[in-house]
Amino acid sequence: QVAVLDDAAQPDLARGLAQLIAVLDRKRPDLGPRLGRSHTEKEGGAPAWRELFIADACNLKCSFCCESLRIGQGTFMAWEKIESNLRSFAADGVRVVQFMGGEPSIHPRFADALRLSRDLGLRNYAITNLLRWKSRAFAEEVGPLLDELMISMHAGGEESGRLITGKAGWWDAFQAGVTNAKETLTGRIYGATVLSVHSVADLEAIADAYIALGCQKWVMGNSVPIDGAPKTSLDLNLSISQQRHLMDRFRDLHGRCAAGGVELIFFCVPDCVLAEELWPWSHDRMLHDQDLSGVTGGDAVNFWSRTDFQAEDVRAVQLGRRFGEPCQTCPRMGTCGGYFGEYLDAFGDGELGRS
């Protein structure tokens, strides 16, 4: 309702409602479901969705990776630790476990972890670059064990793929993975793409690949220059001005995806940049990437999953977003999440606030 009111040119009413919801959410968490808000924790205090980082390693070296320092360790979580974590999650009433990395699928006991999670009554969600799926045997073993898989695809061809992933032959391997994934995955499929100077020419090809995979949603947007990400990630990002100039193309891309059954969501693109007709598919509105009060758009934000079995769960993430000086008088501040602080520190906020 906040977004609906704001889109109807009633920003003062929208902001007031958002602030009321935020206050009630803090003061009376028991009212959350009736207000359409989500619970961060179940009644006993444990989150209903937990992340499990099982691999500080990856089989790619993506140039903008915000986890590059951690995954450079090249280590894997011990099986005993995985088992104890999963049993603890189940005992605490956790419903969904999200397997993370690095690249979680390269853990030598990835399939065992998925099986144990299922046996304990948990739902399995993983984020992957899909390269392990080039093995048909792996795909057949793992595909039926996943309730949801988010596939990262940051290029749509061999040359751009080599520049982004640092891996020669990536494209052929990915295509083999796509073929096997289409035939073995039984859960929902989602897509994620980081906009960069290398991938921008490939967006239509990436869209077609996700359509062919039968994805439900595709999240496309800016890289997250946090947590020790290489400084080059800022240079690889499209500038705010460049994104604004791409809006006609983004409209066409959104229509192309909708026709193919894929919902395209724009990740962390400020309202003053994103075309007004695309606002309903803004990451900030659809994933609730803040508490909607317009006053906490810094590091303390919420992420709301929109999948079937996670729709009531909230988890905290650190995106490092903030508002620039031009945002302070913007009526859209109640529903926009601001922009990455690292970008504003490097290039200033002069690009914000223009229609």
C-alpha positions as CSV (number, residue, x, y, z in Angstrom):
1,Q,0.0,0.0,0.0
2,V,2.9,2.4,0.6
3,A,4.2,1.9,-2.9
4,V,0.6,2.2,-4.3
5,L,0.1,5.5,-2.5
6,D,3.5,6.8,-3.5
7,D,2.9,5.9,-7.2
8,A,-0.4,7.7,-7.0
9,A,1.5,11.0,-6.2
10,Q,0.6,11.0,-2.5
11,P,4.2,10.9,-1.2
12,D,3.3,12.6,2.2
13,L,0.6,10.0,2.9
14,A,2.9,7.2,1.8
15,R,5.7,8.3,4.0
16,G,3.4,8.8,7.0
17,L,2.0,5.3,6.5
18,A,5.5,3.8,6.1
19,Q,6.7,5.5,9.3
20,L,3.7,4.3,11.2
21,I,4.3,0.7,10.0
22,A,8.0,1.0,11.0
23,V,7.0,2.3,14.5
24,L,4.4,-0.4,15.1
25,D,6.8,-3.0,13.8
26,R,9.3,-2.1,16.5
27,K,6.7,-1.6,19.2
28,R,4.3,-4.4,18.5
29,P,5.9,-7.2,16.5
30,D,2.8,-9.3,17.1
31,L,0.9,-7.0,14.7
32,G,3.4,-7.8,11.9
33,P,1.3,-10.3,9.9
34,R,-1.8,-8.1,10.1
35,L,0.1,-5.1,8.8
36,G,1.6,-7.1,5.9
37,R,5.0,-7.0,7.5
38,S,7.2,-10.1,7.7
39,H,8.7,-11.7,10.8
40,T,12.4,-11.8,11.2
41,E,12.2,-14.5,13.7
42,K,9.8,-17.3,14.6
43,E,8.2,-17.3,18.0
44,G,11.1,-19.2,19.6
45,G,13.6,-16.6,18.4
46,A,15.3,-18.4,15.5
47,P,15.1,-17.1,12.0
48,A,12.9,-19.1,9.6
49,W,15.6,-18.8,6.9
50,R,19.3,-19.3,7.5
51,E,22.3,-18.9,5.2
52,L,25.0,-21.5,5.3
53,F,28.3,-20.6,3.7
54,I,29.9,-24.0,2.9
55,A,32.6,-22.9,0.5
56,D,35.2,-20.1,0.8
57,A,36.2,-21.0,-2.8
58,C,34.9,-20.6,-6.3
59,N,35.6,-22.0,-9.8
60,L,35.4,-18.5,-11.3
61,K,37.2,-15.2,-10.6
62,C,34.5,-12.7,-11.5
63,S,36.0,-9.2,-11.7
64,F,33.4,-7.5,-9.6
65,C,33.0,-10.2,-6.9
66,C,32.3,-8.6,-3.5
67,E,33.3,-11.9,-1.8
68,S,36.7,-12.1,-3.5
69,L,38.8,-11.8,-0.4
70,R,36.9,-14.4,1.5
71,I,36.6,-17.0,-1.2
72,G,40.3,-16.6,-2.0
73,Q,40.9,-18.7,1.0
74,G,39.9,-21.8,-1.0
75,T,38.5,-23.7,2.0
76,F,35.4,-25.8,2.6
77,M,33.3,-26.2,5.7
78,A,34.0,-29.5,7.3
79,W,31.2,-32.1,7.0
80,E,30.8,-32.3,10.8
81,K,30.2,-28.5,10.9
82,I,27.6,-28.7,8.1
83,E,25.8,-31.6,9.8
84,S,25.7,-29.9,13.2
85,N,24.5,-26.6,11.6
86,L,21.7,-28.3,9.7
87,R,20.6,-30.3,12.7
88,S,20.6,-27.1,14.8
89,F,18.6,-25.3,12.2
90,A,16.0,-28.0,12.2
91,A,15.8,-28.1,16.0
92,D,15.3,-24.3,16.0
93,G,12.4,-24.5,13.5
94,V,14.2,-23.1,10.5
95,R,12.2,-23.8,7.3
96,V,14.7,-22.9,4.6
97,V,18.5,-23.2,4.3
98,Q,20.3,-21.2,1.7
99,F,23.5,-22.8,0.6
100,M,26.1,-20.1,-0.2
101,G,29.8,-19.7,-1.2
102,G,31.8,-18.8,-3.1
103,E,30.3,-21.5,-5.2
104,P,28.5,-24.0,-2.9
105,S,28.2,-26.7,-5.6
106,I,31.9,-27.3,-5.6
107,H,31.9,-28.5,-2.0
108,P,32.7,-32.2,-2.2
109,R,29.7,-33.1,-0.1
110,F,27.2,-30.7,-1.6
111,A,24.7,-33.4,-2.5
112,D,25.0,-35.0,0.9
113,A,24.2,-31.7,2.5
114,L,21.1,-31.3,0.4
115,R,20.0,-34.8,1.2
116,L,20.5,-34.3,4.9
117,S,18.7,-31.0,4.8
118,R,15.7,-32.6,3.1
119,D,15.7,-35.5,5.6
120,L,15.5,-32.9,8.4
121,G,12.5,-31.3,6.9
122,L,14.2,-28.2,5.5
123,R,13.8,-26.7,2.1
124,N,16.9,-26.2,-0.1
125,Y,17.9,-23.0,-1.8
126,A,21.3,-22.4,-3.5
127,I,23.0,-19.8,-5.5
128,T,25.2,-21.1,-8.3
129,N,27.2,-20.2,-11.4
130,L,25.9,-23.5,-12.9
131,L,29.3,-24.8,-14.0
132,R,29.0,-28.1,-12.1
133,W,25.8,-28.8,-14.0
134,K,27.9,-29.5,-17.1
135,S,28.3,-32.9,-15.5
136,R,25.2,-34.8,-16.4
137,A,25.7,-37.2,-13.4
138,F,26.0,-34.2,-11.0
139,A,22.9,-32.6,-12.5
140,E,20.8,-35.8,-12.1
141,E,21.9,-36.2,-8.5
142,V,21.5,-32.7,-7.3
143,G,18.7,-31.3,-9.5
144,P,15.8,-33.1,-7.7
145,L,17.2,-32.1,-4.3
146,L,16.7,-28.3,-4.8
147,D,13.5,-26.4,-4.1
148,E,14.9,-23.3,-5.6
149,L,18.1,-22.4,-7.5
150,M,19.3,-18.9,-8.3
151,I,21.6,-19.0,-11.3
152,S,24.2,-16.3,-11.8
153,M,24.8,-15.3,-15.4
154,H,26.8,-12.2,-15.9
155,A,27.6,-12.5,-19.6
156,G,26.0,-13.8,-22.8
157,G,29.0,-14.9,-24.9
158,E,32.5,-16.2,-24.9
159,E,34.5,-13.0,-25.0
160,S,32.5,-11.0,-22.4
161,G,32.4,-14.2,-20.3
162,R,36.1,-14.5,-20.3
163,L,36.5,-10.8,-19.3
164,I,34.1,-11.1,-16.5
165,T,34.7,-14.6,-15.1
166,G,38.4,-14.9,-15.8
167,K,37.8,-18.4,-17.3
168,A,38.5,-19.3,-20.9
169,G,35.8,-21.7,-22.2
170,W,33.3,-20.5,-19.7
171,W,30.6,-20.0,-22.3
172,D,30.7,-23.6,-23.6
173,A,30.7,-25.0,-20.1
174,F,27.8,-22.8,-19.1
175,Q,25.8,-23.8,-22.1
176,A,26.3,-27.5,-21.2
177,G,25.1,-26.7,-17.7
178,V,22.0,-24.9,-19.0
179,T,21.1,-28.0,-21.0
180,N,21.4,-30.3,-18.1
181,A,19.7,-27.9,-15.7
182,K,16.6,-27.7,-17.9
183,E,16.2,-31.4,-17.8
184,T,17.0,-32.1,-14.2
185,L,15.8,-29.2,-12.0
186,T,12.5,-29.8,-10.4
187,G,12.2,-26.6,-8.2
188,R,11.9,-23.0,-9.1
189,I,14.6,-21.2,-11.0
190,Y,15.7,-17.6,-10.6
191,G,18.3,-15.6,-12.3
192,A,20.8,-12.9,-11.2
193,T,23.0,-10.7,-13.4
194,V,25.4,-7.9,-12.4
195,L,25.3,-5.0,-14.8
196,S,28.8,-4.1,-16.0
197,V,30.6,-2.5,-18.9
198,H,31.3,-6.0,-20.2
199,S,27.8,-7.4,-19.8
200,V,25.6,-4.5,-21.0
201,A,25.8,-5.6,-24.7
202,D,24.7,-9.1,-23.7
203,L,21.5,-8.4,-21.9
204,E,19.1,-9.6,-24.6
205,A,21.1,-12.8,-24.9
206,I,21.0,-13.3,-21.1
207,A,17.3,-12.7,-21.1
208,D,16.7,-15.3,-23.8
209,A,18.8,-17.8,-21.8
210,Y,16.7,-17.3,-18.7
211,I,13.5,-17.5,-20.7
212,A,14.7,-20.8,-22.1
213,L,15.5,-22.1,-18.6
214,G,12.0,-21.3,-17.4
215,C,13.0,-18.8,-14.8
216,Q,10.3,-17.2,-12.7
217,K,12.3,-14.0,-11.8
218,W,15.5,-12.3,-13.0
219,V,17.2,-9.8,-10.8
220,M,19.4,-7.5,-12.8
221,G,21.3,-4.6,-11.4
222,N,24.4,-3.0,-10.0
223,S,27.3,-4.8,-8.4
224,V,27.7,-4.5,-4.6
225,P,31.1,-2.8,-3.9
226,I,31.3,-3.9,-0.3
227,D,33.1,-6.3,1.9
228,G,36.5,-6.0,0.4
229,A,35.4,-6.1,-3.2
230,P,38.1,-5.2,-5.7
231,K,38.4,-1.5,-6.4
232,T,37.9,-2.3,-10.1
233,S,34.3,-3.1,-9.3
234,L,33.6,0.6,-9.3
235,D,35.1,1.0,-12.7
236,L,33.2,-2.0,-14.1
237,N,29.9,-0.6,-12.9
238,L,27.7,1.4,-15.2
239,S,27.5,4.9,-14.0
240,I,24.2,6.3,-12.8
241,S,24.1,8.5,-15.9
242,Q,24.7,5.5,-18.2
243,Q,21.9,3.6,-16.5
244,R,19.6,6.5,-17.0
245,H,20.4,6.6,-20.8
246,L,19.6,2.8,-21.0
247,M,16.0,3.2,-19.8
248,D,14.4,2.8,-23.3
249,R,16.3,-0.4,-23.7
250,F,15.4,-1.6,-20.2
251,R,11.7,-1.1,-21.1
252,D,12.1,-3.2,-24.1
253,L,14.0,-5.8,-22.1
254,H,11.3,-5.9,-19.5
255,G,8.6,-6.5,-22.1
256,R,10.7,-9.2,-23.8
257,C,11.0,-11.0,-20.4
258,A,7.3,-10.6,-19.6
259,A,6.4,-12.2,-22.9
260,G,8.6,-15.1,-22.1
261,G,7.2,-15.6,-18.6
262,V,10.1,-14.0,-16.7
263,E,9.6,-11.2,-14.2
264,L,12.5,-8.8,-14.5
265,I,13.4,-6.9,-11.3
266,F,15.9,-4.0,-11.3
267,F,18.4,-4.3,-8.4
268,C,19.4,-1.2,-6.5
269,V,18.6,1.3,-9.2
270,P,17.4,4.6,-7.5
271,D,13.9,5.9,-8.3
272,C,15.3,9.0,-9.9
273,V,17.2,6.8,-12.4
274,L,14.7,4.0,-13.0
275,A,11.9,4.9,-15.5
276,E,8.6,5.6,-13.7
277,E,6.7,2.8,-15.5
278,L,9.4,0.3,-14.2
279,W,9.0,1.4,-10.6
280,P,6.7,-1.5,-9.7
281,W,9.6,-3.8,-10.6
282,S,12.1,-2.0,-8.5
283,H,14.2,-4.2,-6.1
284,D,13.3,-1.7,-3.3
285,R,9.6,-2.2,-3.7
286,M,9.5,-5.9,-4.5
287,L,12.1,-7.2,-2.0
288,H,11.6,-4.5,0.7
289,D,15.3,-3.6,0.8
290,Q,14.7,-1.3,3.7
291,D,12.0,-0.7,6.3
292,L,10.2,1.8,4.1
293,S,10.5,4.6,6.6
294,G,13.0,6.4,4.5
295,V,15.2,7.1,7.5
296,T,17.3,3.9,7.8
297,G,18.5,3.5,4.3
298,G,22.1,3.0,5.4
299,D,23.6,-0.3,6.4
300,A,20.7,-1.6,8.4
301,V,18.3,-2.9,5.8
302,N,16.0,-5.9,5.3
303,F,15.7,-8.4,2.5
304,W,12.4,-10.0,1.9
305,S,12.4,-13.1,-0.3
306,R,9.5,-13.4,-2.7
307,T,9.5,-17.1,-3.2
308,D,6.6,-19.4,-2.5
309,F,7.9,-20.9,0.7
310,Q,9.9,-17.9,2.0
311,A,7.3,-15.1,1.5
312,E,7.0,-14.5,5.3
313,D,10.7,-14.4,6.1
314,V,13.0,-11.5,6.5
315,R,16.8,-11.5,6.9
316,A,19.2,-8.7,7.5
317,V,21.9,-7.9,4.9
318,Q,24.5,-5.3,4.7
319,L,24.3,-3.4,1.4
320,G,26.0,-0.2,2.5
321,R,23.5,2.0,0.8
322,R,22.8,5.6,1.7
323,F,21.1,8.8,0.5
324,G,23.1,11.7,-1.1
325,E,22.4,15.4,-0.7
326,P,20.0,15.6,-3.6
327,C,17.9,12.9,-2.0
328,Q,17.0,14.9,1.1
329,T,14.2,16.9,-0.6
330,C,13.1,14.1,-2.9
331,P,9.5,12.9,-2.3
332,R,10.5,9.4,-3.3
333,M,12.9,9.0,-0.3
334,G,10.2,6.9,1.5
335,T,10.3,4.0,-1.1
336,C,13.8,4.4,-2.7
337,G,16.8,2.8,-1.0
338,G,19.4,5.3,-2.0
339,Y,22.7,4.2,-3.6
340,F,25.9,2.4,-2.7
341,G,28.1,4.5,-0.4
342,E,31.3,3.4,-2.0
343,Y,30.1,4.7,-5.4
344,L,29.0,8.1,-3.9
345,D,32.4,8.4,-2.1
346,A,34.2,7.8,-5.4
347,F,32.1,9.8,-7.8
348,G,29.9,12.1,-5.7
349,D,26.1,12.3,-5.7
350,G,25.7,14.8,-8.5
351,E,24.0,12.2,-10.8
352,L,21.2,11.6,-8.3
353,G,18.0,13.5,-8.1
354,R,17.5,14.2,-11.8
355,S,14.4,13.0,-13.6
